[in-house]
Amino acid sequence: MGEEVKQAKRAQLLEKGAELFYEHGYNATGVQEIVEAAGVPKGSFYTYFDSKESFAVAVLEDFARKNQAVLYTLALEDLPPLKRIVQLFTHAFQAIRKAGYERGCLAGNICQEMAGQSSALRKASELTMRSMEDRIRGWLEEAQRNGQLKGRDPGVLARFLTNSWEGCLLRLKSVRNDSVFDDFIRVVSDVILA
């Protein structure tokens, strides 16, 4: 089997696994469901991953990589850094709304479900969320250097924004309308654009 075919199968497994984890959660998703959704034999799964846990870590790494690509694209846009942050959350919310407010954050979902049971998944979830936090901190530091952000610690503010976003995503699952995001983005704008 050629390397391209192997990588395509691995990517298909990761994509379908992420969809199933979003839809059903980690514990309610079995390896058999993943391989069926990906259209690959069960033996192929174990060619790429030692276990379902190592697979979920790879799913989170893939999720983080895709999110970083979006964050990088936003950084290239001709927007001041603080407006990039508002655009990031607005862009992410539009995808959440399109999915019926149910998906939340894959890393947050897996962390909520598995952090007490799997240190590997807890660490992978934290690294995924931290990658977004780090990019936001970088934008805040850029704004501070440009004189657009004064009197605030970019690290603390980036953690606050990331933590608030995760809470917003959790509440959106129960409320299932725009009100939670509207409140979130209004406060974010007041805090960083004021």
N, C-alpha and C positions, 0 to 999 in steps of 0.2 A: 504494500500500500504506500503510495507516494506521500511525501510530507504535506503537500497541499490538501490532500484528502483527509489526512489525520487531523490537521488543524481545522478544517471545515467541520468535521464531526465533533471535535472538542468544542468549537464555537457554538455549534447547534445544541449540544448538551447544556452548555452554560446558559444560552438564551432561553431554552425551554425550562431549565431548572429554575431560573430566576422568575419566569412567569408563574410556575407552579408554586414557588415559595411565596410570591405575592398573593396568589389566589387562595392557597390552603394553609400556608405556614410551613415551617420546617418539619415538625413532628408528623403532620398529616400528609406529607409528601414522601412517597416511597421511591426507591431506585427504579422499580419496574415502571412506575408512572413516568418517570423522567425519560427512560430510554424509549418508551412507547411514544411519548410526545416528540422526542427528537428523531424518531425513526431509525434508531440504531440497535443492534443486538445488545443484550445485557452484558455479555462478555466484553464488549467495547468500552463500557463504562469503566470497568476495572483495569483497562489498558491505560486509561488517563488518570484515574483517581483511586487512591487506596481504600477510601471509605466514603460514605455519604457526608461525613463531617469534613473531610478534606475537599470534597466536591463543593460544599457550601462555602468554605473559605475561598476557593477559586471563583465561585460566583460573586462573592463580595469584592474580591480583587478586580474582577472584570467590571463590576458595577462602578467601583471607584475610578477605574481607568476611563470608562465612558463619561462619568461625571467630570473628570478632569478635562476631557476633550471639550465639553460644553463650557467649562469655566475658562479654558484657554481661549476659546472663540470669543467669549464675552470680553476677555482682556484685550483682544485685538480690535474690538469695536471702538469707534471714535466716541467713547463716552468717558466722562470723568470717573474716577474710581468709585466714588460713593454712589453714583447713579448705576454703575455696574452691579453693585450689591442689590439695589432695588430691582434691577432688571433680572438678576439671577433668581431671586425669590419669585418674581412675577412669572418668569418663564417656567420655573418648576411647578408653580401653582396651576398654570394652564394645563399641564400634563396631568396633574392630580384631578383637576375638575373634569377633564375629558374622560378619565377612568372612573368617574362617579364618586370621587372623594374617598374611595376605599383603599387605595394602594399604600398610601403613606410612603415612608422611606424604607427601602429593602434592608439597609443596615440597621435602622431603628427597629424594624419589625423582628428581625432575627435576634437582635440584642434583647428585646423585651421577652422573647420566647425562650432563648437559650443561654443567656449570660450566666445564669446560676447553675447550668448543667455542663457547659463546655467552655473551658478557658480559651481554646483555639477560636471558637466563634465569637466569644466576648472580645478578644483581642482584634480579630479581623473586623468586627463591627466598629470598634473604637478607631482603628486605623482609617477605615472608610470615612467615618464622620470627621475625623481629624484632618483628612485631606481637604475637605471643604472649608473647615475652620482655618486651615493654614492659608488657603487662597484668599479668603475674606480678610484675614489679618494682613496679608500682603497688600491688598487694596487699601485697607485702612492706613497702613504705614505710608503708602504712596500719597494718600490724601493728606496725611499729616505733614509730609515733606513739602507738599504743594501749598500748605497753609489752609487747607479746606477743613481740617479736623483739628480742633484745639482742645486741650485739657482732658483728653480721654486716653486711656491705655489701650492701644490697638489689640493686644492679646486678650485682655479681659473682655473688651467689646466684641471681639470675634467669637469668643466662647459663649458669651451671652446671646449673640445673634443665632449661632448654631443651635444652642440648647433651646432657645425660644422657637426656632423653626421646627425642631423635632416635636416640641409640645404642640405647636400649631397643627402639625400633620396628624398627631394622635387625636386631637379634638375634632379635626375635620371628618374623621371616620365616624364619629358619633353624631355630629351636627348635620353633616352632609349638605352644606350650603356655603356660600361665599363669606358669610359673616365673620367667621374666625379668621380667615385670611385678610379680610378688609381691616379688622382691628389690628392684626399683626403688622401689616404693611404700613398702616397709618402711624403706628408707634415707631417702627423702624425708620420711616421717613422723618418723623419728628426728632428722633435721636441722632441720626447721622447726617441729615440734610439741613438741620436747623442752623 
